[in-house]
């Protein structure tokens, strides 16, 4: 079910005709997924282990799909977005928060470039 919003964002980004717009959509999605994964991991001690593991797997799959899309986007920030979205099997909260901040920085940089045109 969560894959649908990712597919929609990627499709809409591609419809814009610009690799930079695709990068912007990918950076925003990476930021959102990483922040959600961080929150879920922070809540892990207070939630059922099966729920925590399921959400971890879902986030990992979504981020892997996003990284693959970013690698093929061909934008100036595509490779960096792919790197930010690529995580080890069991990332800790600090890594997720750092990657969320990186994605936010990339997103802001792309927005500034687009607004300056």
MOPAC internal coordinates of N, CA, C and O (Angstrom, degrees):
PM7 1SCF
backbone

  N    0.0000 0     0.00 0     0.00 0    0    0    0
  C    1.4406 1     0.00 0     0.00 0    1    0    0
  C    1.5313 1   111.17 1     0.00 0    2    1    0
  O    1.2310 1   120.61 1   142.05 1    3    2    1
  N    1.3371 1   116.45 1   -37.95 1    3    2    1
  C    1.4572 1   119.35 1  -179.33 1    5    3    2
  C    1.5218 1   111.83 1   -73.82 1    6    5    3
  O    1.2310 1   119.91 1   161.96 1    7    6    5
  N    1.3128 1   117.77 1   -18.04 1    7    6    5
  C    1.4568 1   120.72 1  -179.67 1    9    7    6
  C    1.5225 1   111.18 1   -69.39 1   10    9    7
  O    1.2310 1   120.13 1   151.85 1   11   10    9
  N    1.3299 1   117.35 1   -28.15 1   11   10    9
  C    1.4620 1   120.38 1  -179.90 1   13   11   10
  C    1.5200 1   112.94 1   -58.91 1   14   13   11
  O    1.2310 1   118.70 1   130.94 1   15   14   13
  N    1.3594 1   120.08 1   -49.06 1   15   14   13
  C    1.4698 1   118.40 1   178.48 1   17   15   14
  C    1.5338 1   112.40 1   -60.14 1   18   17   15
  O    1.2310 1   120.31 1   142.92 1   19   18   17
  N    1.3278 1   117.01 1   -37.08 1   19   18   17
  C    1.4567 1   119.66 1   178.31 1   21   19   18
  C    1.5221 1   109.89 1   -63.65 1   22   21   19
  O    1.2310 1   120.28 1   133.89 1   23   22   21
  N    1.3217 1   117.07 1   -46.11 1   23   22   21
  C    1.4665 1   120.37 1   179.71 1   25   23   22
  C    1.5196 1   110.70 1   -62.44 1   26   25   23
  O    1.2310 1   120.35 1   139.75 1   27   26   25
  N    1.3200 1   116.93 1   -40.25 1   27   26   25
  C    1.4628 1   120.76 1   179.58 1   29   27   26
  C    1.5245 1   111.23 1   -64.15 1   30   29   27
  O    1.2310 1   120.08 1   134.58 1   31   30   29
  N    1.3135 1   117.44 1   -45.42 1   31   30   29
  C    1.4684 1   120.92 1   179.50 1   33   31   30
  C    1.5269 1   110.27 1   -63.01 1   34   33   31
  O    1.2310 1   120.69 1   136.40 1   35   34   33
  N    1.3231 1   116.28 1   -43.60 1   35   34   33
  C    1.4567 1   119.05 1   179.90 1   37   35   34
  C    1.5217 1   111.10 1   -64.87 1   38   37   35
  O    1.2310 1   120.24 1   140.12 1   39   38   37
  N    1.3241 1   117.14 1   -39.88 1   39   38   37
  C    1.4623 1   121.12 1   178.39 1   41   39   38
  C    1.5189 1   111.02 1   -64.58 1   42   41   39
  O    1.2310 1   120.65 1   132.95 1   43   42   41
  N    1.3279 1   116.36 1   -47.05 1   43   42   41
  C    1.4588 1   119.99 1  -179.30 1   45   43   42
  C    1.5251 1   111.17 1   -65.03 1   46   45   43
  O    1.2310 1   120.42 1   142.69 1   47   46   45
  N    1.3124 1   116.80 1   -37.31 1   47   46   45
  C    1.4623 1   119.73 1   176.72 1   49   47   46
  C    1.5194 1   111.50 1   -63.04 1   50   49   47
  O    1.2310 1   120.63 1   140.49 1   51   50   49
  N    1.3115 1   116.41 1   -39.51 1   51   50   49
  C    1.4571 1   120.39 1   178.95 1   53   51   50
  C    1.5216 1   111.25 1   -69.66 1   54   53   51
  O    1.2310 1   120.29 1   146.93 1   55   54   53
  N    1.3250 1   117.05 1   -33.07 1   55   54   53
  C    1.4622 1   120.60 1   179.36 1   57   55   54
  C    1.5197 1   111.61 1   -66.10 1   58   57   55
  O    1.2310 1   120.12 1   155.39 1   59   58   57
  N    1.3064 1   117.38 1   -24.61 1   59   58   57
  C    1.4555 1   120.60 1   179.97 1   61   59   58
  C    1.5156 1   112.02 1   -67.33 1   62   61   59
  O    1.2310 1   120.01 1   163.89 1   63   62   61
  N    1.3211 1   117.59 1   -16.11 1   63   62   61
  C    1.4477 1   121.74 1   176.18 1   65   63   62
  C    1.5157 1   114.00 1    79.23 1   66   65   63
  O    1.2310 1   119.62 1  -178.67 1   67   66   65
  N    1.2754 1   118.33 1     1.33 1   67   66   65
  C    1.4547 1   120.96 1  -175.47 1   69   67   66
  C    1.5200 1   110.23 1  -122.02 1   70   69   67
  O    1.2310 1   121.27 1   -50.72 1   71   70   69
  N    1.3323 1   115.18 1   129.28 1   71   70   69
  C    1.4589 1   119.33 1   176.08 1   73   71   70
  C    1.5248 1   110.24 1   -62.07 1   74   73   71
  O    1.2310 1   120.71 1   148.79 1   75   74   73
  N    1.3248 1   116.25 1   -31.21 1   75   74   73
  C    1.4614 1   119.86 1   179.91 1   77   75   74
  C    1.5343 1   110.89 1   -68.15 1   78   77   75
  O    1.2310 1   120.20 1   141.24 1   79   78   77
  N    1.3191 1   117.21 1   -38.76 1   79   78   77
  C    1.4654 1   120.22 1   176.56 1   81   79   78
  C    1.5223 1   110.83 1   -67.16 1   82   81   79
  O    1.2310 1   120.74 1   143.35 1   83   82   81
  N    1.3224 1   116.20 1   -36.65 1   83   82   81
  C    1.4617 1   119.84 1   175.65 1   85   83   82
  C    1.5158 1   109.97 1   -64.64 1   86   85   83
  O    1.2310 1   120.43 1   137.10 1   87   86   85
  N    1.3322 1   116.78 1   -42.90 1   87   86   85
  C    1.4667 1   120.27 1   176.66 1   89   87   86
  C    1.5264 1   110.93 1   -59.96 1   90   89   87
  O    1.2310 1   120.39 1   138.80 1   91   90   89
  N    1.3298 1   116.87 1   -41.20 1   91   90   89
  C    1.4663 1   120.01 1   179.31 1   93   91   90
  C    1.5263 1   110.50 1   -61.54 1   94   93   91
  O    1.2310 1   120.53 1   133.96 1   95   94   93
  N    1.3256 1   116.60 1   -46.04 1   95   94   93
  C    1.4656 1   120.22 1   178.63 1   97   95   94
  C    1.5303 1   110.43 1   -62.63 1   98   97   95
  O    1.2310 1   120.24 1   137.39 1   99   98   97
  N    1.3305 1   117.15 1   -42.61 1   99   98   97
  C    1.4617 1   120.69 1  -179.87 1  101   99   98
  C    1.5221 1   112.20 1   -66.32 1  102  101   99
  O    1.2310 1   120.09 1   140.40 1  103  102  101
  N    1.3141 1   117.44 1   -39.60 1  103  102  101
  C    1.4650 1   120.53 1   178.30 1  105  103  102
  C    1.5198 1   110.73 1   -64.63 1  106  105  103
  O    1.2310 1   120.50 1   138.01 1  107  106  105
  N    1.3257 1   116.66 1   -41.99 1  107  106  105
  C    1.4641 1   120.34 1   177.92 1  109  107  106
  C    1.5160 1   112.25 1   -64.16 1  110  109  107
  O    1.2310 1   120.74 1   138.28 1  111  110  109
  N    1.3161 1   116.18 1   -41.72 1  111  110  109
  C    1.4618 1   119.85 1   178.46 1  113  111  110
  C    1.5236 1   110.57 1   -66.97 1  114  113  111
  O    1.2310 1   120.20 1   139.17 1  115  114  113
  N    1.3212 1   117.23 1   -40.83 1  115  114  113
  C    1.4669 1   120.14 1   177.34 1  117  115  114
  C    1.5216 1   110.41 1   -60.61 1  118  117  115
  O    1.2310 1   120.51 1   134.53 1  119  118  117
  N    1.3287 1   116.63 1   -45.47 1  119  118  117
  C    1.4664 1   120.81 1   178.69 1  121  119  118
  C    1.5201 1   110.73 1   -57.65 1  122  121  119
  O    1.2310 1   120.82 1   133.87 1  123  122  121
  N    1.3075 1   116.04 1   -46.13 1  123  122  121
  C    1.4605 1   121.05 1  -178.25 1  125  123  122
  C    1.5302 1   111.67 1   -64.95 1  126  125  123
  O    1.2310 1   120.23 1   132.05 1  127  126  125
  N    1.3188 1   117.17 1   -47.95 1  127  126  125
  C    1.4646 1   120.70 1  -179.21 1  129  127  126
  C    1.5219 1   112.05 1   -64.43 1  130  129  127
  O    1.2310 1   120.53 1   139.37 1  131  130  129
  N    1.3295 1   116.59 1   -40.63 1  131  130  129
  C    1.4632 1   120.30 1   179.77 1  133  131  130
  C    1.5274 1   111.26 1   -66.89 1  134  133  131
  O    1.2310 1   120.37 1   139.61 1  135  134  133
  N    1.3289 1   116.90 1   -40.39 1  135  134  133
  C    1.4647 1   120.14 1   178.17 1  137  135  134
  C    1.5265 1   110.57 1   -65.13 1  138  137  135
  O    1.2310 1   120.60 1   138.85 1  139  138  137
  N    1.3233 1   116.46 1   -41.15 1  139  138  137
  C    1.4686 1   120.16 1   178.31 1  141  139  138
  C    1.5261 1   110.76 1   -64.42 1  142  141  139
  O    1.2310 1   120.35 1   136.96 1  143  142  141
  N    1.3234 1   116.93 1   -43.04 1  143  142  141
  C    1.4614 1   120.43 1   178.73 1  145  143  142
  C    1.5300 1   111.14 1   -62.65 1  146  145  143
  O    1.2310 1   120.70 1   140.74 1  147  146  145
  N    1.3230 1   116.27 1   -39.26 1  147  146  145
  C    1.4589 1   120.75 1   177.88 1  149  147  146
  C    1.5281 1   110.98 1   -62.59 1  150  149  147
  O    1.2310 1   121.16 1   133.32 1  151  150  149
  N    1.3192 1   115.39 1   -46.68 1  151  150  149
  C    1.4719 1   119.84 1   179.28 1  153  151  150
  C    1.5198 1   110.94 1   -61.69 1  154  153  151
  O    1.2310 1   120.55 1   135.68 1  155  154  153
  N    1.3237 1   116.56 1   -44.32 1  155  154  153
  C    1.4666 1   119.79 1   179.29 1  157  155  154
  C    1.5177 1   111.70 1   -60.75 1  158  157  155
  O    1.2310 1   120.55 1   140.49 1  159  158  157
  N    1.3263 1   116.56 1   -39.51 1  159  158  157
  C    1.4628 1   119.89 1   179.14 1  161  159  158
  C    1.5286 1   111.11 1   -68.92 1  162  161  159
  O    1.2310 1   120.78 1   142.77 1  163  162  161
  N    1.3269 1   116.11 1   -37.23 1  163  162  161
  C    1.4662 1   119.40 1   176.92 1  165  163  162
  C    1.5282 1   111.10 1   -64.24 1  166  165  163
  O    1.2310 1   120.27 1   146.22 1  167  166  165
  N    1.3308 1   117.09 1   -33.78 1  167  166  165
  C    1.4644 1   121.82 1  -179.42 1  169  167  166
  C    1.5215 1   113.02 1   -82.38 1  170  169  167
  O    1.2310 1   119.84 1   169.75 1  171  170  169
  N    1.3235 1   117.92 1   -10.25 1  171  170  169
  C    1.4608 1   122.74 1  -173.98 1  173  171  170
  C    1.5288 1   114.43 1   -49.19 1  174  173  171
  O    1.2310 1   118.75 1   136.98 1  175  174  173
  N    1.3218 1   119.98 1   -43.02 1  175  174  173
  C    1.4735 1   118.12 1  -179.42 1  177  175  174
  C    1.5289 1   113.44 1   -64.01 1  178  177  175
  O    1.2310 1   120.06 1   160.43 1  179  178  177
  N    1.3259 1   117.49 1   -19.57 1  179  178  177
  C    1.4656 1   120.28 1  -177.48 1  181  179  178
  C    1.5279 1   113.01 1  -106.75 1  182  181  179
  O    1.2310 1   119.93 1  -172.77 1  183  182  181
  N    1.3259 1   117.73 1     7.23 1  183  182  181
  C    1.4587 1   120.88 1  -178.96 1  185  183  182
  C    1.5175 1   110.51 1  -123.92 1  186  185  183
  O    1.2310 1   121.09 1   -14.77 1  187  186  185
  N    1.3225 1   115.53 1   165.23 1  187  186  185
  C    1.4649 1   120.75 1   179.40 1  189  187  186
  C    1.5261 1   110.01 1   -64.64 1  190  189  187
  O    1.2310 1   120.97 1   -39.19 1  191  190  189
  N    1.3074 1   115.76 1   140.81 1  191  190  189
  C    1.4654 1   120.95 1  -178.14 1  193  191  190
  C    1.5263 1   111.69 1   -60.36 1  194  193  191
  O    1.2310 1   119.99 1   142.88 1  195  194  193
  N    1.3217 1   117.62 1   -37.12 1  195  194  193
  C    1.4696 1   119.77 1  -179.67 1  197  195  194
  C    1.5227 1   110.78 1   -66.92 1  198  197  195
  O    1.2310 1   119.93 1   141.10 1  199  198  197
  N    1.3251 1   117.75 1   -38.90 1  199  198  197
  C    1.4662 1   120.85 1   178.09 1  201  199  198
  C    1.5202 1   110.03 1   -65.69 1  202  201  199
  O    1.2310 1   120.63 1   135.62 1  203  202  201
  N    1.3158 1   116.40 1   -44.38 1  203  202  201
  C    1.4617 1   121.16 1  -179.85 1  205  203  202
  C    1.5257 1   110.57 1   -60.37 1  206  205  203
  O    1.2310 1   120.37 1   134.58 1  207  206  205
  N    1.3131 1   116.91 1   -45.42 1  207  206  205
  C    1.4654 1   120.97 1  -179.34 1  209  207  206
  C    1.5277 1   110.89 1   -66.60 1  210  209  207
  O    1.2310 1   120.29 1   139.15 1  211  210  209
  N    1.3117 1   117.05 1   -40.85 1  211  210  209
  C    1.4652 1   120.27 1   179.43 1  213  211  210
  C    1.5288 1   111.01 1   -64.00 1  214  213  211
  O    1.2310 1   119.93 1   135.16 1  215  214  213
  N    1.3178 1   117.74 1   -44.84 1  215  214  213
  C    1.4632 1   119.81 1   179.77 1  217  215  214
  C    1.5241 1   111.11 1   -67.69 1  218  217  215
  O    1.2310 1   120.02 1   146.31 1  219  218  217
  N    1.3206 1   117.56 1   -33.69 1  219  218  217
  C    1.4640 1   121.21 1   176.57 1  221  219  218
  C    1.5261 1   110.29 1   -63.98 1  222  221  219
  O    1.2310 1   120.54 1   135.30 1  223  222  221
  N    1.3214 1   116.57 1   -44.70 1  223  222  221
  C    1.4724 1   120.64 1   178.91 1  225  223  222
  C    1.5245 1   111.26 1   -64.79 1  226  225  223
  O    1.2310 1   120.36 1   137.36 1  227  226  225
  N    1.3309 1   116.92 1   -42.64 1  227  226  225
  C    1.4636 1   120.34 1   179.37 1  229  227  226
  C    1.5266 1   111.34 1   -62.20 1  230  229  227
  O    1.2310 1   120.76 1   134.81 1  231  230  229
  N    1.3151 1   116.14 1   -45.19 1  231  230  229
  C    1.4660 1   120.25 1   179.00 1  233  231  230
  C    1.5180 1   110.28 1   -62.55 1  234  233  231
  O    1.2310 1   120.42 1   137.37 1  235  234  233
  N    1.3197 1   116.80 1   -42.63 1  235  234  233
  C    1.4580 1   120.49 1   178.74 1  237  235  234
  C    1.5208 1   112.17 1   -61.01 1  238  237  235
  O    1.2310 1   120.45 1   137.39 1  239  238  237
  N    1.3247 1   116.74 1   -42.61 1  239  238  237
  C    1.4664 1   120.89 1   179.30 1  241  239  238
  C    1.5273 1   111.04 1   -66.34 1  242  241  239
  O    1.2310 1   120.33 1   137.57 1  243  242  241
  N    1.3185 1   116.98 1   -42.43 1  243  242  241
  C    1.4609 1   120.47 1   179.04 1  245  243  242
  C    1.5210 1   111.64 1   -65.55 1  246  245  243
  O    1.2310 1   120.51 1   138.36 1  247  246  245
  N    1.3130 1   116.63 1   -41.64 1  247  246  245
  C    1.4681 1   119.91 1   178.42 1  249  247  246
  C    1.5268 1   111.38 1   -67.52 1  250  249  247
  O    1.2310 1   119.97 1   143.30 1  251  250  249
  N    1.3341 1   117.67 1   -36.70 1  251  250  249
  C    1.4663 1   120.46 1   177.37 1  253  251  250
  C    1.5276 1   110.41 1   -64.55 1  254  253  251
  O    1.2310 1   120.35 1   137.89 1  255  254  253
  N    1.3359 1   116.94 1   -42.11 1  255  254  253
  C    1.4687 1   120.48 1   177.61 1  257  255  254
  C    1.5241 1   110.57 1   -64.11 1  258  257  255
  O    1.2310 1   120.89 1   138.72 1  259  258  257
  N    1.3134 1   115.91 1   -41.28 1  259  258  257
  C    1.4611 1   120.56 1   178.85 1  261  259  258
  C    1.5305 1   110.74 1   -64.42 1  262  261  259
  O    1.2310 1   120.16 1   138.19 1  263  262  261
  N    1.3139 1   117.30 1   -41.81 1  263  262  261
  C    1.4695 1   120.86 1   178.72 1  265  263  262
  C    1.5241 1   110.36 1   -61.83 1  266  265  263
  O    1.2310 1   120.23 1   138.84 1  267  266  265
  N    1.3253 1   117.16 1   -41.16 1  267  266  265
  C    1.4675 1   120.64 1   178.46 1  269  267  266
  C    1.5217 1   110.69 1   -64.19 1  270  269  267
  O    1.2310 1   120.38 1   136.78 1  271  270  269
  N    1.3146 1   116.88 1   -43.22 1  271  270  269
  C    1.4684 1   121.21 1   177.98 1  273  271  270
  C    1.5252 1   110.10 1   -62.64 1  274  273  271
  O    1.2310 1   120.51 1   136.30 1  275  274  273
  N    1.3208 1   116.63 1   -43.70 1  275  274  273
  C    1.4607 1   120.16 1  -178.77 1  277  275  274
  C    1.5283 1   110.86 1   -63.17 1  278  277  275
  O    1.2310 1   120.35 1   139.53 1  279  278  277
  N    1.3271 1   116.93 1   -40.47 1  279  278  277
  C    1.4692 1   119.98 1   179.80 1  281  279  278
  C    1.5247 1   111.55 1   -59.63 1  282  281  279
  O    1.2310 1   120.32 1   146.93 1  283  282  281
  N    1.3269 1   117.00 1   -33.07 1  283  282  281
  C    1.4621 1   119.97 1  -176.54 1  285  283  282
  C    1.5238 1   113.23 1   -93.92 1  286  285  283
  O    1.2310 1   119.55 1   177.18 1  287  286  285
  N    1.3207 1   118.46 1    -2.82 1  287  286  285
  C    1.4639 1   121.52 1  -175.38 1  289  287  286
  C    1.5259 1   112.99 1   -70.87 1  290  289  287
  O    1.2310 1   120.03 1   147.48 1  291  290  289
  N    1.3042 1   117.54 1   -32.52 1  291  290  289
  C    1.4575 1   120.69 1   176.53 1  293  291  290
  C    1.5159 1   115.82 1    78.33 1  294  293  291
  O    1.2310 1   119.87 1  -165.94 1  295  294  293
  N    1.3161 1   117.85 1    14.06 1  295  294  293
  C    1.4573 1   120.77 1   178.17 1  297  295  294
  C    1.5114 1   112.38 1   -86.23 1  298  297  295
  O    1.2310 1   121.26 1    -8.98 1  299  298  297
  N    1.3103 1   115.19 1   171.02 1  299  298  297
  C    1.4644 1   121.14 1  -178.79 1  301  299  298
  C    1.5285 1   112.32 1   -62.02 1  302  301  299
  O    1.2310 1   120.41 1   149.57 1  303  302  301
  N    1.3308 1   116.82 1   -30.43 1  303  302  301
  C    1.4638 1   121.08 1  -177.38 1  305  303  302
  C    1.5201 1   113.07 1  -106.97 1  306  305  303
  O    1.2310 1   120.01 1  -175.24 1  307  306  305
  N    1.3225 1   117.59 1     4.76 1  307  306  305
  C    1.4667 1   121.20 1  -174.41 1  309  307  306
  C    1.5262 1   113.13 1   -57.77 1  310  309  307
  O    1.2310 1   120.15 1   132.50 1  311  310  309
  N    1.3115 1   117.31 1   -47.50 1  311  310  309
  C    1.4645 1   120.65 1  -177.92 1  313  311  310
  C    1.5312 1   111.31 1   -64.77 1  314  313  311
  O    1.2310 1   120.67 1   141.65 1  315  314  313
  N    1.3182 1   116.32 1   -38.35 1  315  314  313
  C    1.4718 1   120.21 1   179.28 1  317  315  314
  C    1.5279 1   110.56 1   -67.52 1  318  317  315
  O    1.2310 1   120.49 1   139.36 1  319  318  317
  N    1.3180 1   116.67 1   -40.64 1  319  318  317
  C    1.4618 1   120.10 1   177.71 1  321  319  318
  C    1.5257 1   109.78 1   -62.87 1  322  321  319
  O    1.2310 1   120.32 1   136.32 1  323  322  321
  N    1.3243 1   117.00 1   -43.68 1  323  322  321
  C    1.4670 1   120.85 1   178.42 1  325  323  322
  C    1.5271 1   110.72 1   -59.62 1  326  325  323
  O    1.2310 1   120.53 1   139.04 1  327  326  325
  N    1.3280 1   116.60 1   -40.96 1  327  326  325
  C    1.4561 1   120.76 1   179.38 1  329  327  326
  C    1.5345 1   110.74 1   -64.94 1  330  329  327
  O    1.2310 1   120.29 1   137.31 1  331  330  329
  N    1.3255 1   117.05 1   -42.69 1  331  330  329
  C    1.4717 1   121.30 1   179.85 1  333  331  330
  C    1.5251 1   110.74 1   -64.30 1  334  333  331
  O    1.2310 1   120.45 1   143.68 1  335  334  333
  N    1.3251 1   116.75 1   -36.32 1  335  334  333
  C    1.4650 1   121.11 1  -177.20 1  337  335  334
  C    1.5273 1   113.44 1   -82.32 1  338  337  335
  O    1.2310 1   119.97 1   170.33 1  339  338  337
  N    1.3196 1   117.67 1    -9.67 1  339  338  337
  C    1.4632 1   121.43 1   180.00 1  341  339  338
  C    1.5206 1   109.10 1   -91.35 1  342  341  339
  O    1.2310 1   121.17 1   -62.14 1  343  342  341
  N    1.3326 1   115.37 1   117.86 1  343  342  341
  C    1.4640 1   121.12 1  -175.14 1  345  343  342
  C    1.5232 1   111.61 1  -120.55 1  346  345  343
  O    1.2310 1   120.38 1   -23.88 1  347  346  345
  N    1.3252 1   116.88 1   156.12 1  347  346  345
  C    1.4649 1   119.56 1   170.61 1  349  347  346
  C    1.5324 1   109.23 1   -68.45 1  350  349  347
  O    1.2310 1   120.23 1    -9.37 1  351  350  349
  N    1.3158 1   117.17 1   170.63 1  351  350  349
  C    1.4653 1   121.10 1  -176.75 1  353  351  350
  C    1.5291 1   113.61 1   -58.86 1  354  353  351
  O    1.2310 1   120.07 1   140.02 1  355  354  353
  N    1.3040 1   117.47 1   -39.98 1  355  354  353
  C    1.4663 1   120.60 1  -177.31 1  357  355  354
  C    1.5306 1   109.96 1  -130.69 1  358  357  355
  O    1.2310 1   120.41 1  -103.10 1  359  358  357
  N    1.3323 1   116.82 1    76.90 1  359  358  357
  C    1.4703 1   119.45 1  -179.82 1  361  359  358
  C    1.5283 1   110.69 1   -70.95 1  362  361  359
  O    1.2310 1   120.85 1   -26.84 1  363  362  361
  N    1.3246 1   115.98 1   153.16 1  363  362  361
  C    1.4554 1   119.47 1   175.70 1  365  363  362
  C    1.5251 1   109.54 1   -94.77 1  366  365  363
  O    1.2310 1   120.95 1    -9.41 1  367  366  365
  N    1.3194 1   115.79 1   170.59 1  367  366  365
  C    1.4671 1   121.75 1  -176.62 1  369  367  366
  C    1.5263 1   111.27 1   -59.73 1  370  369  367
  O    1.2310 1   120.30 1   139.10 1  371  370  369
  N    1.3137 1   117.03 1   -40.90 1  371  370  369
  C    1.4694 1   120.07 1  -178.37 1  373  371  370
  C    1.5263 1   111.14 1   -60.76 1  374  373  371
  O    1.2310 1   120.01 1   137.38 1  375  374  373
  N    1.3340 1   117.59 1   -42.62 1  375  374  373
  C    1.4623 1   120.55 1   178.40 1  377  375  374
  C    1.5277 1   110.63 1   -64.60 1  378  377  375
  O    1.2310 1   120.47 1   135.73 1  379  378  377
  N    1.3230 1   116.70 1   -44.27 1  379  378  377
  C    1.4710 1   120.08 1   179.74 1  381  379  378
  C    1.5241 1   111.17 1   -61.98 1  382  381  379
  O    1.2310 1   120.40 1   138.99 1  383  382  381
  N    1.3147 1   116.84 1   -41.01 1  383  382  381
  C    1.4622 1   119.68 1   178.94 1  385  383  382
  C    1.5290 1   111.36 1   -67.83 1  386  385  383
  O    1.2310 1   120.12 1   141.20 1  387  386  385
  N    1.3192 1   117.37 1   -38.80 1  387  386  385
  C    1.4622 1   120.65 1   178.18 1  389  387  386
  C    1.5280 1   110.41 1   -65.23 1  390  389  387
  O    1.2310 1   120.30 1   138.39 1  391  390  389
  N    1.3293 1   117.03 1   -41.61 1  391  390  389
  C    1.4572 1   120.21 1   179.08 1  393  391  390
  C    1.5340 1   111.01 1   -68.57 1  394  393  391
  O    1.2310 1   120.25 1   144.93 1  395  394  393
  N    1.3206 1   117.12 1   -35.07 1  395  394  393
  C    1.4688 1   120.45 1   175.75 1  397  395  394
  C    1.5211 1   109.62 1   -60.64 1  398  397  395
  O    1.2310 1   120.43 1   135.21 1  399  398  397
  N    1.3228 1   116.78 1   -44.79 1  399  398  397
  C    1.4654 1   121.02 1   178.60 1  401  399  398
  C    1.5247 1   111.13 1   -63.64 1  402  401  399
  O    1.2310 1   119.98 1   140.08 1  403  402  401
  N    1.3315 1   117.64 1   -39.92 1  403  402  401
  C    1.4692 1   120.82 1   177.77 1  405  403  402
  C    1.5259 1   110.47 1   -62.18 1  406  405  403
  O    1.2310 1   120.55 1   134.88 1  407  406  405
  N    1.3246 1   116.55 1   -45.12 1  407  406  405
  C    1.4672 1   120.25 1   179.57 1  409  407  406
  C    1.5251 1   110.79 1   -62.80 1  410  409  407
  O    1.2310 1   120.32 1   140.69 1  411  410  409
  N    1.3281 1   116.99 1   -39.31 1  411  410  409
  C    1.4684 1   121.50 1   178.15 1  413  411  410
  C    1.5300 1   110.30 1   -62.91 1  414  413  411
  O    1.2310 1   120.25 1   139.23 1  415  414  413
  N    1.3315 1   117.12 1   -40.77 1  415  414  413
  C    1.4623 1   121.74 1   178.34 1  417  415  414
  C    1.5225 1   111.22 1   -64.49 1  418  417  415
  O    1.2310 1   120.52 1   135.83 1  419  418  417
  N    1.3248 1   116.62 1   -44.17 1  419  418  417
  C    1.4676 1   120.64 1   178.12 1  421  419  418
  C    1.5180 1   110.13 1   -61.88 1  422  421  419
  O    1.2310 1   120.77 1   135.03 1  423  422  421
  N    1.3131 1   116.14 1   -44.97 1  423  422  421
  C    1.4635 1   121.44 1  -179.89 1  425  423  422
  C    1.5276 1   110.80 1   -59.43 1  426  425  423
  O    1.2310 1   120.13 1   134.68 1  427  426  425
  N    1.3154 1   117.36 1   -45.32 1  427  426  425
  C    1.4671 1   121.70 1   179.88 1  429  427  426
  C    1.5292 1   111.18 1   -64.65 1  430  429  427
  O    1.2310 1   120.66 1   140.17 1  431  430  429
  N    1.3260 1   116.35 1   -39.83 1  431  430  429
  C    1.4653 1   120.53 1   179.33 1  433  431  430
  C    1.5315 1   110.59 1   -63.32 1  434  433  431
  O    1.2310 1   120.06 1   136.22 1  435  434  433
  N    1.3278 1   117.49 1   -43.78 1  435  434  433
  C    1.4654 1   120.96 1   179.34 1  437  435  434
  C    1.5224 1   110.47 1   -66.17 1  438  437  435
  O    1.2310 1   120.33 1   136.42 1  439  438  437
  N    1.3326 1   116.97 1   -43.58 1  439  438  437
  C    1.4677 1   120.22 1   178.10 1  441  439  438
  C    1.5223 1   110.95 1   -58.52 1  442  441  439
  O    1.2310 1   120.35 1   137.90 1  443  442  441
  N    1.3196 1   116.94 1   -42.10 1  443  442  441
  C    1.4780 1   120.65 1   179.56 1  445  443  442
  C    1.5144 1   110.34 1   -63.32 1  446  445  443
  O    1.2310 1   119.94 1   137.59 1  447  446  445
  N    1.3173 1   117.72 1   -42.41 1  447  446  445
  C    1.4675 1   119.95 1   178.03 1  449  447  446
  C    1.5255 1   111.73 1   -62.94 1  450  449  447
  O    1.2310 1   120.57 1   136.97 1  451  450  449
  N    1.3145 1   116.52 1   -43.03 1  451  450  449
  C    1.4589 1   120.51 1  -178.95 1  453  451  450
  C    1.5265 1   111.06 1   -66.40 1  454  453  451
  O    1.2310 1   120.23 1   140.99 1  455  454  453
  N    1.3277 1   117.16 1   -39.01 1  455  454  453
  C    1.4618 1   121.21 1  -179.60 1  457  455  454
  C    1.5325 1   111.94 1   -70.56 1  458  457  455
  O    1.2310 1   120.02 1   153.61 1  459  458  457
  N    1.3145 1   117.56 1   -26.39 1  459  458  457
  C    1.4550 1   120.57 1  -177.96 1  461  459  458
  C    1.5275 1   112.79 1   -79.74 1  462  461  459
  O    1.2310 1   120.23 1   174.09 1  463  462  461
  N    1.2878 1   117.16 1    -5.91 1  463  462  461
  C    1.4881 1   120.83 1  -179.37 1  465  463  462
  C    1.4988 1   111.54 1   -84.05 1  466  465  463
  O    1.2310 1   120.10 1   180.00 1  467  466  465

